[in-house]
Amino acid sequence: MKIKRFVAAGMRQAMQQVRDEQGPDAVILSTRRFEEGIEIIAAIDYDEALVREAAVHAMPAPAPAERPARPEPAVTHEVLAQLARTSAGGESAPALSSMRQELGSLREMLETQLASLAWNDLNRRDPVHASVLRQLTRMEIDADIAREVADELPPGLNSEQARYLPLGVLARRVAVSGRQLSTLEGVVAVVGPTGVGKTTTLAKLAAHAVLHHGAGRVALISTDHYRIGAGAQLGHYARLLGVPVYGVREASQLHSLLARLDDRRTILVDSAGMGAHDPRLVGQLNILRAAQPRMSPVLVLAANAHAQALEEAAQAYLPLQPAGCILTKLDEAPRLGGALSVLIRHGLRLEFTTDGQRVPEDIAAADVRQIVCRAARNHPAATGGNEIELAERFGRLAGATA
């Protein structure tokens, strides 16, 4: 039996050292958190009987009236001793905090080990399924969506089918509205967080509406009275297109204005861009709700945003029940997996995509197959999805379905 001590800044790094040096069959004998980080004592060729025998010989002989104690791992003795002292009032809060940290480390270590074992088992039992999960992870598809896509695939795929069929399933799961730029009608409110390109996108939509319906049948409305210069930017586009632009601050104003513009075929509403945690967001949503159900909100998301930011934006604007989604900045997005995951998770119907600043050229009706193929091309095969991350993402699921 070979025993070695490993020290690292965190549990994940320490476990990686154990796996790299001693392999998946290593046994953790103890773990300890101290000021510099985490200490793990691990062994290979572990002989439990030998360890127990050595522990018994190392202990002093018990007195006749005492019952021999069963040897246990040192970390268990330490935790139980701390618990006993704390229950008896012998130690203060720091002891309890230390005990909780130790238990947390043990739990993290156990979960990591179990996930790693389950992921390795999935690789052995169903290597094609595992390779699909690995491919989707490299595309930065979120774990829950990747699992659902992989579970939809038929059994018995060969390697070539496993390469392309997941992309088809992924594309099929993205809903598309089918709306065309030439048929853009009604009251459409462009909503979303700041910085996603709402005003420029609205100008592109307005230009196409003027092209197909005429300037006299189009009007623009802005509810953005927070951002300095927002009205000037929209006014500039309105003058170029020859259409009127109106500003509103309250729900009642929006409601009455829409009634006066009833003869317009297309009315586009430019809303204030606000993040998910902006306290003013509730007020902005209340203004827009006043125009429903006549008005259909369209959520604008930037394809180059971080996956968590996309998720938070979707959650923030879901109360408006968006009729569709516009994905902007495709030309600036190195990865598209996060955006695709959010669209699928929330059932957002993709309407248009933009890939540049030119008005009105850089906008098109959604082509999901093209987007998915682009997402597949954009990921380097050598990056993303290392085995530790894959075990953490899919190990528990693999263990549950084994």
C-alpha positions, -999 to +999 in steps of 0.1 A: +000+000+000+014+034-010+002+064+010+008+100-001-002+135+011-016+161-013-020+198-006-038+223-028-057+256-026-091+239-029-108+205-029-111+203-067-074+209-072-064+184-045-087+157-060-072+164-094-037+158-080-048+125-065-064+113-098-034+124-118-008+107-096-027+077-081-054+071-107-092+064-102-086+035-078-071+058-051-087+057-017-091+088+004-079+081+040-085+116+054-090+152+045-082+183+065-087+220+059-061+244+071-049+280+065-030+272+033-058+251+017-068+215+017-048+184+027-058+149+014-041+117+025-047+091-002-035+055-009-034+030-037-033-008-032-054-001-002-057-029+023-084-021+049-076-051+071-040-041+073-049-005+082-072-017+110-046-041+123-020-014+124-044+010+141-052-016+168-015-023+175-008+014+177-034+020+204-027+014+241-042-017+257-075-009+272-081-012+310-100-043+321-132-023+327-130-005+293-144-018+261-119-019+232-125+010+208-130+003+170-104+021+150-119+048+127-104+074+103-087+102+122-109+128+106-140+111+120-126+112+155-118+149+151-152+158+139-170+137+166-148+151+193-155+187+182-193+179+181-191+164+216-173+194+230-196+219+213-228+200+226-214+200+261-207+238+259-170+232+261-161+252+229-175+283+213-187+292+178-153+289+161-152+252+169-186+247+154-176+267+123-145+246+119-165+214+122-190+226+095-161+235+072-147+200+077-180+183+070-185+206+039-151+195+026-160+158+032-193+162+014-176+180-016-150+153-018-175+125-017-198+142-043-167+148-066-156+111-063-191+097-069-196+120-099-162+110-114-170+073-109-204+077-125-190+096-155-162+071-160-188+043-159-210+061-185-179+063-208-175+025-205-211+016-209-222+040-236-192+058-251-213+073-279-237+089-255-207+103-235-192+117-267-224+135-276-224+152-242-187+161-247-195+176-281-224+197-268-203+209-238-176+221-262-203+241-279-212+255-244-247+241-245-259+242-209-259+209-191-297+205-187-302+211-225-273+188-234-288+160-214-322+164-230-307+164-265-286+134-258-316+115-244-336+121-276-311+103-297-319+068-308-297+039-295-270+023-315-256+054-332-223+051-350-196+077-346-206+096-377-243+097-367-233+108-332-215+138-348-244+152-368-277+140-353-273+160-321-271+191-342-304+182-359-321+176-325-307+208-312-320+228-342-354+212-339-358+222-303-354+259-311-388+274-318-391+298-347-419+323-352-418+322-390-424+360-392-408+377-421-395+413-424-420+419-452-449+410-430-440+429-398-472+445-387-491+455-355-476+470-323-442+455-316-423+465-284-385+458-285-375+450-249-343+437-233-314+447-211-291+476-219-264+472-244-280+445-266-286+469-296-324+474-292-325+509-308-304+499-338-325+468-342-357+488-341-343+511-368-337+481-390-372+468-384-386+503-391-367+506-424-381+473-436-416+484-425-413+517-445-400+498-475-430+474-475-458+496-462-447+532-468-436+559-443-472+571-438-482+537-423-453+535-397-447+552-364-421+550-336-426+553-299-400+556-271-405+548-235-369+554-227-367+587-207-338+574-185-309+573-209-294+606-220-294+608-258-318+578-263-345+601-279-319+618-301-307+585-315-342+573-323-351+607-336-322+606-360-334+573-375-370+586-377-359+617-397-339+595-421-370+573-426-395+601-427-417+587-399-429+603-367-415+594-332-433+599-299-421+598-263-442+585-234-435+583-197-466+567-182-488+538-190-519+560-196-499+580-222-490+549-241-525+536-241-540+568-254-512+573-280-518+539-295-555+547-298-546+579-318-522+559-341-548+532-349-545+539-386-508+529-386-500+495-400-467+491-380-459+507-347-425+500-331-419+507-294-384+513-282-382+505-245-356+515-219-328+490-216-326+477-180-307+449-164-324+421-145-316+437-111-325+473-120-351+485-095-367+506-123-374+475-144-408+469-127-420+504-136-409+499-172-427+466-175-459+481-160-459+508-188-456+481-215-482+459-199-507+488-204-506+482-242-512+445-240-527+424-256-526+447-286-488+451-282-466+421-287-432+423-269-401+409-286-371+402-264-337+412-277-308+392-265-271+397-274-255+365-287-221+375-273-234+378-237-224+354-210-247+325-206-257+336-170-265+371-182-287+357-210-305+336-185-311+365-161-324+387-189-348+360-200-361+355-165-365+393-160-386+398-191-406+366-190-435+384-171-442+402-203-447+369-221-426+378-251-441+368-284-407+363-299-370+369-296-343+387-317-308+375-314-283+403-320-245+406-324-240+372-341-209+387-357-194+394-322-202+360-306-174+335-303-199+310-288-236+305-294-243+277-270-255+299-241-280+317-264-294+285-279-298+270-244-318+300-232-341+299-262-348+262-258-352+263-220-378+291-221-395+282-253-387+316-268-396+318-305-367+331-325-378+357-351-348+376-364-310+377-361-286+406-366-249+404-375-237+440-379-245+477-375-257+485-410-293+497-412-313+480-427-290+454-442-277+435-412-309+417-401-326+386-414-354+361-405-342+334-382-325+304-398-319+280-369-300+254-389-275+280-399-271+292-363-266+257-350-240+249-377-223+282-368-223+272-331-207+238-340-180+255-361-171+281-336-158+258-309-121+246-309-122+208-305-092+209-281-109+232-255-138+229-231-153+198-217-123+184-198-131+152-179-134+169-144-159+194-157-178+167-176-180+146-144-193+175-125-219+184-151-231+149-159-218+125-133-248+126-110-272+120-139-251+091-152-251+076-117-289+079-114-295+063-148-270+035-144 
